[in-house]
Amino acid sequence: MDLKVMIRTTAVLLSALALAGAAATSAMAASTTATTYRGSSMCVKGTATQYPYVQWSFSSRWATASATPYRADCSTPLQLSQGYVATKADVYKWTGSAWAYCTGTGWVYGGYTPGHWSGDIYYSPTYGADTSSYAGSCGPGWYGISGAAYAYGLDYNGYQWNGGWIWSGYEYFA
């Protein structure tokens, strides 16, 4: 009899944990980080993120994209001049049969900015470009973000823009 009670208690606890996990997961952002380019002297990584609707939250329904250049090892940040890193966030909505463009940002350019002090606050160095847009502006439905991550630099074919696009995954907005 004690074994049955213990098994039922365990089952109830596991069910409660599973439900709590499902609720927490549905409130998480749809986000993907990936390498969009890897060459002989440069690597570019990008992130596309879509933040779900959370009442009274500053980050609700925002779509963001970022691009960061690295050396060929894909782990050491590359200090490219301002204007040599580009990103863009395009917001898409599912129509029931295809993803349709809803809204997005223009191209945003960035590059290396050294760390510095402003009064008592230290701002860490930055290496890339970031942009954001409002997602969910085309009415209720499923949304996804296509984010661009490019950097301009010398590689296999001389100086050129290197990179690609990343898909965030999708999230439902009511």
FENLIN-V223344 format. One record per pair of residues at least 6 apart in sequence whose ideal C-beta (glycine too) atoms are under 8 Angstrom apart, sorted by the first residue. I is the first residue (numbers start at 1). GAP is how many residues later the second one is. D is the distance in whole Angstrom. If there is no record, write none. Layout:
# FENLIN-V223344
I;GAP;D / I;GAP;D
This chain:
# FENLIN-V223344
26;26;7 / 27;25;6 / 27;27;6 / 28;24;7 / 29;20;5 / 29;21;6 / 29;22;5 / 29;23;6 / 29;142;7 / 30;19;7 / 30;20;5 / 30;22;8 / 30;114;7 / 30;115;8 / 30;138;5 / 30;139;4 / 30;140;6 / 30;141;5 / 31;16;7 / 31;17;7 / 31;18;4 / 31;19;7 / 31;137;6 / 31;138;7 / 32;15;7 / 32;16;6 / 32;17;8 / 32;134;5 / 32;135;6 / 32;136;5 / 32;137;6 / 33;12;7 / 33;13;7 / 33;14;4 / 33;133;7 / 34;11;7 / 34;12;6 / 34;132;5 / 35;8;6 / 35;9;7 / 35;10;5 / 35;39;6 / 36;8;5 / 36;9;7 / 36;10;5 / 36;31;8 / 36;113;4 / 36;114;7 / 36;127;4 / 36;128;4 / 36;129;7 / 36;130;6 / 37;6;7 / 37;7;4 / 37;112;8 / 37;113;8 / 37;114;7 / 37;125;4 / 37;126;5 / 37;127;6 / 38;6;8 / 38;34;7 / 38;36;6 / 39;33;7 / 39;116;4 / 39;117;6 / 39;123;6 / 40;32;6 / 40;115;6 / 40;116;6 / 41;30;7 / 41;31;5 / 41;112;7 / 41;113;6 / 41;114;6 / 42;27;6 / 42;28;7 / 42;29;7 / 42;30;7 / 42;36;6 / 42;109;6 / 42;111;5 / 42;112;8 / 42;113;5 / 42;120;6 / 43;26;7 / 43;27;4 / 43;28;7 / 43;29;6 / 43;30;7 / 43;31;4 / 43;35;8 / 44;23;6 / 44;24;7 / 44;25;6 / 44;26;7 / 44;105;5 / 44;106;6 / 44;107;5 / 44;118;6 / 44;119;4 / 44;120;8 / 45;22;8 / 45;23;5 / 45;25;6 / 45;29;7 / 45;104;7 / 46;19;7 / 46;20;6 / 46;21;5 / 46;22;7 / 46;41;7 / 46;101;6 / 46;102;7 / 46;103;2 / 46;117;7 / 46;118;8 / 46;119;8 / 46;120;5 / 47;17;7 / 47;18;7 / 47;19;5 / 47;100;7 / 47;102;8 / 47;119;7 / 48;15;8 / 48;16;8 / 48;17;5 / 48;41;7 / 48;97;5 / 48;98;7 / 48;99;3 / 48;118;4 / 48;119;6 / 48;120;4 / 49;14;7 / 49;15;5 / 49;16;8 / 49;96;7 / 49;98;8 / 49;119;6 / 50;12;8 / 50;13;5 / 50;14;8 / 50;85;6 / 50;93;6 / 50;94;7 / 50;95;5 / 50;118;5 / 50;119;7 / 50;120;8 / 50;121;5 / 51;8;5 / 51;9;6 / 51;10;6 / 51;11;5 / 51;12;8 / 51;13;8 / 51;84;8 / 52;8;7 / 52;9;7 / 52;119;5 / 52;121;7 / 53;7;5 / 53;8;5 / 53;83;7 / 53;120;5 / 53;121;7 / 54;6;5 / 61;73;6 / 61;74;5 / 61;75;4 / 61;112;6 / 62;70;5 / 62;71;7 / 62;72;7 / 62;73;6 / 63;26;5 / 63;28;5 / 63;69;6 / 63;70;5 / 63;71;7 / 63;72;4 / 63;80;8 / 63;82;4 / 63;105;7 / 64;25;6 / 64;66;7 / 64;67;7 / 64;68;4 / 64;69;8 / 64;81;8 / 64;83;8 / 65;22;5 / 65;23;6 / 65;24;4 / 65;40;8 / 65;65;7 / 65;66;5 / 65;67;8 / 65;80;7 / 65;82;3 / 65;83;6 / 65;84;7 / 65;101;8 / 66;21;6 / 66;62;6 / 66;63;7 / 66;64;5 / 66;65;8 / 66;81;7 / 66;83;7 / 67;18;5 / 67;19;6 / 67;20;4 / 67;43;8 / 67;61;5 / 67;62;5 / 67;81;7 / 67;82;4 / 67;83;6 / 67;84;7 / 67;96;7 / 68;9;7 / 68;17;7 / 68;59;5 / 68;60;4 / 68;81;8 / 69;8;7 / 69;9;4 / 69;11;5 / 69;15;8 / 69;16;6 / 69;58;6 / 69;59;7 / 69;82;4 / 69;84;7 / 70;6;6 / 70;7;6 / 70;8;5 / 71;6;8 / 71;7;5 / 77;48;8 / 77;50;4 / 78;49;7 / 78;73;7 / 78;75;7 / 79;32;8 / 79;33;4 / 79;48;7 / 80;31;5 / 80;32;6 / 80;47;7 / 80;71;6 / 80;72;7 / 80;73;6 / 81;30;5 / 81;31;7 / 82;27;7 / 82;28;7 / 82;29;4 / 82;30;7 / 82;31;8 / 83;26;5 / 83;27;8 / 83;28;6 / 83;69;8 / 84;25;8 / 84;27;5 / 84;67;6 / 84;68;4 / 84;69;7 / 85;24;7 / 85;25;5 / 85;26;5 / 85;42;7 / 85;43;5 / 85;44;5 / 85;65;7 / 85;66;5 / 85;67;8 / 86;21;5 / 86;22;7 / 86;23;5 / 86;24;8 / 86;43;6 / 86;62;7 / 86;64;5 / 86;65;7 / 86;66;8 / 86;75;7 / 86;77;8 / 87;20;7 / 87;21;5 / 87;23;8 / 87;41;7 / 87;42;4 / 87;43;7 / 87;44;5 / 87;60;7 / 87;61;6 / 87;62;6 / 87;63;7 / 88;16;7 / 88;17;6 / 88;18;7 / 88;19;5 / 88;20;7 / 88;43;6 / 88;59;7 / 88;60;4 / 89;15;6 / 89;16;5 / 89;42;5 / 89;43;7 / 89;44;5 / 89;56;6 / 89;57;8 / 89;58;5 / 89;59;8 / 90;11;6 / 90;14;4 / 90;15;8 / 90;55;7 / 90;56;4 / 90;57;8 / 90;58;8 / 91;10;8 / 91;11;5 / 91;12;5 / 91;13;5 / 91;42;6 / 91;43;8 / 91;44;5 / 91;46;7 / 91;47;8 / 91;52;6 / 91;53;8 / 91;54;6 / 92;7;4 / 92;8;6 / 92;9;6 / 92;10;6 / 92;51;7 / 92;52;5 / 92;53;7 / 92;54;6 / 93;6;7 / 93;7;6 / 93;9;5 / 93;45;5 / 93;46;8 / 93;48;5 / 93;49;7 / 93;50;6 / 94;6;8 / 94;47;6 / 94;48;4 / 94;49;8 / 94;50;8 / 94;76;7 / 99;45;6 / 102;33;8 / 102;35;6 / 102;36;4 / 102;41;7 / 103;30;6 / 103;31;7 / 103;32;8 / 103;34;5 / 103;35;7 / 104;29;6 / 105;26;5 / 105;27;7 / 105;28;5 / 107;41;8 / 108;21;5 / 108;22;7 / 108;23;4 / 109;20;6 / 110;16;7 / 110;18;6 / 110;19;3 / 110;20;7 / 111;16;7 / 111;17;8 / 111;18;7 / 112;13;7 / 112;14;7 / 112;15;5 / 113;12;6 / 113;13;5 / 114;11;5 / 115;7;7 / 115;8;6 / 115;9;5 / 115;10;4 / 116;6;7 / 116;7;6 / 117;6;8 / 128;23;8 / 135;8;5 / 135;10;7 / 135;36;8 / 135;38;7 / 136;7;6 / 136;37;4 / 140;32;8 / 140;33;6 / 140;34;5 / 141;31;7 / 141;32;7 / 142;28;5 / 142;29;7 / 142;30;5 / 142;31;8 / 143;27;6 / 143;28;6 / 143;29;8 / 143;30;6 / 144;23;6 / 144;24;6 / 144;25;7 / 144;26;4 / 144;27;8 / 145;22;7 / 145;23;4 / 146;19;5 / 146;20;7 / 146;21;6 / 146;22;8 / 147;18;7 / 147;19;5 / 147;21;7 / 148;15;7 / 148;16;8 / 148;17;5 / 148;18;8 / 149;14;5 / 149;15;7 / 149;16;8 / 149;17;6 / 150;11;5 / 150;12;7 / 150;13;3 / 150;14;8 / 151;10;7 / 151;11;6 / 151;12;6 / 152;7;7 / 152;8;7 / 152;9;5 / 152;10;8 / 153;6;7 / 153;9;7 / 155;7;6
